[in-house]
Amino acid sequence: MSTLPITFEDVVAAHDRLRGVAHRTPVLTSRTANERTGAQLFFKCENLQRMGAFKFRGAYNAIAQFTPEQKAGGVITFSSGNHAQAIALSANLLGVKSVIVMPYDAPAVKVGATRGYGGEIVFYDRYTEDREALGQRLAAERGLTLIPPYDHAHVMAGQGTAAKELFEEAGELDLLLTPLGGGGLLSGCATAAHALAPACAVIGVEPEAGNDGQRSLQTGKIVHIDTPKTLADGAQTQHLGNLTFEVIRERVSEIVTVSDAELVDTMKFFASRMKIVVEPTGCLAAAAVLHGKVDVRGKRVGVLISGGNVDLLRFAELVQAAG
Ligand SMILES: *Cc1c(COP(=O)(O)O)cnc(C)c1O
C-alpha cells in the first residue's frame, strides 16, 4: 500500500496543537431538516470557528510547526479569501509576522479584516501579475515561509480536526459530506473518517460550474479548468492539489455538485430555520443533502458547514433576489 501525505496521527497531533486555541464548534441538529430529508443530520458549524471558517485550523497547525528560524522570518500566502485571514490571525497568535498577497480589487471587508488581524498586505494586479510567482519571489527575498491554502500536509491535517470533533460528538455516521475547493478540508476529513468510522462514506461537494474535482476522481487524473463562475467564492479553485488528490483518490467515495440557486436556498434555510449565517461556499455540503444529490434516507449523516463570512448586505441581496 502506498503511503499517503497525511495519517490520522497527524490529525490527532494537529488537534493537540489547536486545543484551547481553536473553538470546538457546535454540532447542530434540525428537526425540519431531518423531516425534509428522511435522514438524521448533524451539522458541524465551522461558520462559528475563529475568523469565521475552518481555515483557522490548518493555518494555525502549519505555523505552529515552524522552526525558530521560520518563526523569526515570517509567513506569506497569496490567497485573498478565508485562508488569508486564517494566516493573519494564526501568525498574530503565534507572534509571527504575516504577509498576504491580495489583488488591488479585493473586497474592502477582506482587506480590513486581514489588516485587523495584523497582516501586512502586498497588492498585485490580477490581470497582469502571477500571484504565485510574486508570492514565491517575496518569500525568497524576505525570508518568508509560504503556506498555500490547501496543498500542504500540515494544512490538510489541521482541517481534518473538524471531522474528528464531529465523530467524537455525533458517534457513528453512515455518510460525511464536506465542501470541496482545492481539497484541504475534504482530504483531512476523509483521513479522520477512515480512522474513526471506516464504514462511513465520505463525499465532497463542489459547485456545478466547477466540477473539476468530480472529473478528477472519475478519470484518476487532476483535471484543470478555468476559474469557475459561481457564488461559492471559496471553491473557485482551478484544480485539486497533488497532495490533496492523493488522499481524495484513496479515501473519498464520490464527488457531487450543486447549483448557485441551491446554495442560496440553503443560505435561506440556515438563516430562517436554524438562525445561523452561512456563506455560499459554506452551504455546499448541506445543499447537496437538502436538494437530494445524495441518497440519505434512513441514514446518519454528518454535514460540514465550512464558513460564515459573507457581507451582510450581499447576504440580503442574494436572499431577496431568490424570492
Ligand atoms: C477554502 C474554503 C472551502 C474549500 O476548502 P478546500 O480546502 O480548498 O477544499 C470551503 N468553504 C469555505 C468557507 C472556505 O473558505
The ligand as a Gaussian input file, in Angstrom:
#p B3LYP/6-31G(d) Opt

LIG

0 1
 C      -11.474000      27.391000       1.494000
 C      -12.897000      27.099000       1.737000
 C      -13.504000      25.928000       1.242000
 C      -12.760000      24.926000       0.385000
 O      -11.725000      24.311000       1.096000
 P      -10.576000      23.485000       0.371000
 O       -9.690000      23.025000       1.446000
 O       -9.885000      24.433000      -0.582000
 O      -11.235000      22.400000      -0.389000
 C      -14.829000      25.686000       1.568000
 N      -15.544000      26.559000       2.311000
 C      -15.002000      27.697000       2.789000
 C      -15.858000      28.603000       3.608000
 C      -13.661000      28.003000       2.525000
 O      -13.132000      29.148000       2.999000

